[in-house]
Amino acid sequence: MALCASNPLSTQDDVAASLVEDYKIKVFAIKGEDNKTYYKHINSVLDTKPRVTMDDGADLISTIHSSRKELLKGVYGGTEETTTGVIRLKSMEKNGVLFYPIISVNDAKTKRYFDNRYGTGQSTIDGILRATNVLLAGKKFVIAGYGWCGRGVAARAKGMGASVIILEVDPLRALEAKLDGFDVMSSREAAKVGDIFLSVTGNKNVIGETILTSCRDNVILANSGHFDAEIDLNYLKKNSKSKRKVRPFVEEYLMKDGRKIYVLAEGRLVN
C-alpha cells in the first residue's frame, strides 16, 4: 500500500507521520506542498506499480493515463469517490480514453446521502470558520449548487443564523431549494448582496466574471468542489492590483476598483 495526497492542502502531517512510523505504510504527502511536489508524490506512489487505485478527484488515474501509460497493463481496476472525479472519468470514458474499470463510490447511496450531505456540509462550514473566524449569523451566504453537498452546507449555514441564497441552473433543484426555505437568485442578483460565496458544483468558473465584477467589498470566496477551477482565479489575477496572504489559508485580492476580495485555501477544497 502507498498513499499520496488528493489535494495539496489536505494532508495532516501528524497523521501521515503516524501511518509511516506506526503502520509502516508508504506515504508521499506534505501539507501545503506546491503543484510540482504534489505531482512528484503522485508519481512516487505510481512507482510502486499499483494493481488497484483508490482516487479522490481522479488525479492519480489521469496521471496513469497521460504520463505513466506503461502501468496501465498492470492495473486491474480502481475507485473514485468524488463528484468532480466522476465527471472527469465519465468524460474520459465517453472519449474512449479510459482504459481500466472504475467503481464510482460517489454513486453509492450512503456516499451521496450521508457523506456528501452531512460530512461535506459540516466540514465545509468548519473549514470556512477555521480560516476566517467569521460570524455566520446575519451573513448572506451564497451557495452555488443544490446537490447533496449544497443541501448539507445550506442546512448548516441556516442553522448558524446565516441568510442562505442558492444559485442553481437545474429548475427542479432550484424549486426544491425554494420550498426548503432558501432564497433562489441569479448570479448577478446574488453578487449585489452576498457576503460569502461558496461553489459546490464540480464545474469551472462558477464564481466567475458575473459575480466578481459586481460583488461587494470584503466578500469571502470558497470552494468545496474538488479542484481549484470553480473560482475564476485568472480573472482575479488580471483585475487586481495586488495579492497578499492575510492569515493562513486566506488571500486578499485588492481589485483595481479598490474592492477587497478574500479567497480561501487558494481556491482549492476548503474542507
ABEGO torsion letter per residue (X at the ends): XBBBBABAAABBAAAAAAAAAAAGBBBBBBBGBBAAAAAAAAAAAAAAGBABBBBBGGAAAAAAAAAAAAAAAABAEBBBABAAAAAAAAAAAAAGABABBBBBAAABAAAAAAAAAAAAAAAAAAAAAAAAGBBABGBBBBBBEABAAAAAAAAAAAAAGBBBBBBBABAAAAAAAAAAGBBBBBAAAAAAABABBBBBAGBBGABBAAAAAABBBGBBBBBABABAAABBAAAAAAABABBBBABBGBBBBBBAAGBBBBBBGGGBBAX
